[in-house]
Amino acid sequence: MQSQANIVIIGGGIAGCSLAYHLARLGQTGVVLLDKGELTSGSTWHAAGLVTQFHTSPTLMRMRKYSIELYRQLQNENPAAGWREVGSLRVASSRDQLKFLQRQVGMARAIGLEVDIITPAEARRILPEMSADELYGAIYLPGDGYLDPSGVTLELARRARQQGVVMHTGVRVTGFNRTTQGGITGVVTDQGEIATDCVVNAGGMWARQVGQMAGVDLPMTPLIHQHVTTRPIPGHELPRDTPCLRDPENLVYMREEVGGFLIGGFEREPLAWSVDGVAWDFTQKLLPPKWELFTPIMEGAIRRVPALARAELMLLVNGPEAITPDSRPLLGPVPGVPGFWVAAGLSHTGFGAGGAIGDILAEWLVHGEPPYDVSEMNVRRFGPIYQDQAYAAERAREAYKYYYVLRFPHDENEWARPRRLSPLDDRLLKLGAVMGEKNGWERVNYFDPGHRGRRAGADQRAWGWGRPDFFEQVGAEHRAAREQAAIWDMTSFGKIDVRGPDALGLLQRLADNELNRAPGSVVYTQFLNPRAGIESDLTITRLAADHFRVVTGSNFAASDLAWMRMHQQPEEHVTLQEVTDDWACIGLWGPRARDILQSATHDDVSNSAFPYLSARRLIVASAPLLAQRVTYVGELGWELYLQPEHAGAVWDALMEAGAPHGLTPAGYKALDSLRLEKGYRYWSTDITPVENPYEAGLGFCVRLNKGRFIGREALAAIKASGSPRRLCTLTLAGQPAVYGGEAVYTAHGQLLGRLRSGGFGYTVGKVIGLAYLQKELSVPGTALAVEVFGERLAAEVTPDVLYDPRGARIRA
């Protein structure tokens, strides 16, 4: 085994071999792949192998499309590669599932996937073995299929070897050599050491243990996954070109296997296995079959294909798979350990994403950025709470459950709750709070006055895809903020302190806005990547010359903190610390907000004493707090940051002071409605690492003349040439249920893209959507159409800001 390499890949499954192939294709030399067993001897070899282009995530849909194209190419060039393109059916066995398919078809079209709903009769013509009972429709994708997992993986490995990649099997990694700053300098194995400054952990279900060797905690849990094969059923033998079948309502998938069926699925009560670590010698092994766990899947299979009741079952394969808490892979460089990368936690994406993961990681390693937005899979997205393996396992189990069980957009996680409680939790529940959850935090979705509060779960199942039960209550909270005042518990906001003599220099290098302002200034800004894509969207308050506080979304603190750590230079004297749990936050907004706050404090909060985008320290209910005059609502008001032990007293004082002014407690559903009317962007939906501030309508944050910052050169070029598209506000006819992701068309039927966000604006009385449009179509009044559950509804482009476009109310 050689003693030096440019890149070492750990793991010879689909992720590792795909990456090796794609690195070689990009001309990379000195690539070495290590596997402790044989290639494909982990989860890869026992996979069922079904691959479809369809997914609820546009990014994963794109990845699956790429993977299928790759497997097709391999098969065309080598018939032994093992790809079988037989097509697939995804059927709806309930009316709600049919609506879900209609919604997803629109989203699929928006990213260029040709697909449509077919009738039950058409579905049965494609697969006559299916029962007509409870069959409401289907989609058919002729380009889908299945593969021989080992065959495809070994073909990628063969091609990688042909182009110079060296692969060693039977070699187990036991540790890493590192610099004093934590960077990788070598891989230690049971057969020697390899000097390298770049390692990719593609270790499958062992990836968490490999990560621990480098001091990295990767939230992954092995879960049991089973599939069974049958002998051919006399009179119902399947031809080799039988399409794959997926029936989520019945929890089942199936395909042809030697004239019989291969049947698998996703249980409602999945089982975790070996949570504390998988034995290193568990290679090319299976677990004992658990027939009692598989029974609901088999029952669902028989409901859909009655002939299976007479099938002779052969082998029940029980092979564990590594699942992340959100059922998305872990990809990218690990903050704090320079040179350590991850391509693991494939979860249910498996071979569907496996081909694309190699392409993404290779581009990222070679060119410094992924080829498109993969932020939903970025390894830095999980915060410290997921270092609790029991918590991560429960979240992984729930993600597994909902891979087939229908999860509606308004549904909330139910397992492992409550985890993180605001100090106001009891008060909120007494007021009737219906709690959602984000990053472990219990947060108010809306209030149900007169009722004891509760933790929301799969609530939308009660009303389906129609108008939600809470529609009018959210409207009342919305109108209170617009007409009197509303109060929010916003403790879950991510909060990061940046301190030290070089704090300003670091943040100036990261942010596109000017941060060299006086203490007490609040700045709205973005962090950009070198291509000027938006990596973070946040506010930064300068508390002192060498002390800044970054405030970000509840779900983004870990990612934003990691971005800062990745770009901090070794010589910079800066301390970065997440302080989310150290500070409660209360939001107070509305035209009467100043009257209320002034009644609760002796400090002057007039406009002259406390202008917009400034921060001051106040005393409320004898408690010191930091007030920031900033808004995500579009009304006069403040964010109040205080120590958790004072939160109850301050909340009570504000509620008492607000009673004569109609102060109303409000939740995040109203917040979303309010921000849509103002055209405020939401990172990860409206703005992502592939959109730049100019096209996103955030050019007002950019200060090109402030000096060098990441993305400045790209921004200057974009400004000089002009952005060909921009994020626009649309309104739709009627009051349809819009969630974001719906396809957008010209009035003449030309596909333009998709809505990023969508919802109802109670003040303007319209359904609002945000979508990127070509410049010539961005003129207010342009007629468009939006596809909502299979129906194209009239829409039009409007001014970007539908409510108080000049911002007079927030500066009053």
Secondary structure, 3 states (H helix, E strand, C coil): CCCECCEEEECCCHHHHHHHHHHHHCCCCCEEEEECCCCCCCCHHHCCCEECCCCCCHHHHHHHHHHHHHHHHHHHHCCCCCEECCCEEEEECCHHHHHHHHHHHHHHHHCCCCCCEECHHHHHHHCCCCCCCCCCEEEEECCCEEECHHHHHHHHHHHHHHCCCEEEECCCEEEEEECCCCCEEEEEECCEEEECCCEEECCHHHHHHHHHHCCCCCCCEEECCEEEEECCCCCCCCCCCCCEEEEHHHCEEEEEECCEEEEEECCCCCCECCCCCCCCCCCCCCCCCCHHHHHHHHHHHHHHCHHHHHCCEEEEEECCEEECCCCCCEEEECCCCCCEEEEECCCCCHHHHHHHHHHHHHHHHHHCCCCCCCHHHEHHHCCHHHHCHHHHHHHHHHHHHCCCCCCCCCCCCCCCCCCECCCCHHHHHHCCEEEEEECCEEEEEEECCCCCCEECCCHHHHCCCCCCCCHHHHHHHHHHHHHCEEEEECCCCEEEEEECCCHHHHHHHHECCCCCCCCCEEEEEEEECCCCCEEEEEEEEEEECCEEEEEECCCCHHHHHHHHHHHCCCCCCCEEEECHHHCEEEEEECCCHHHHHHHHCCCCCCCCCCCCCEEEEEEECCEEEEEECCCCCCCCEEEEEECHHHHHHHHHHHHHHHHHHCEEECCHHHHHHHHHHHCCCCECCCECCCCCCCCCCCHHHCCHHHCCCCCHHHHHHHHHHCCCEEEEEEEECCCCCCCCCCEEEECCCCEEEEEEEEEEECCCCEEEEEEEEEHHHCCCCCEEEEEECCEEEEEEEECCCCCCCCCCCCCC
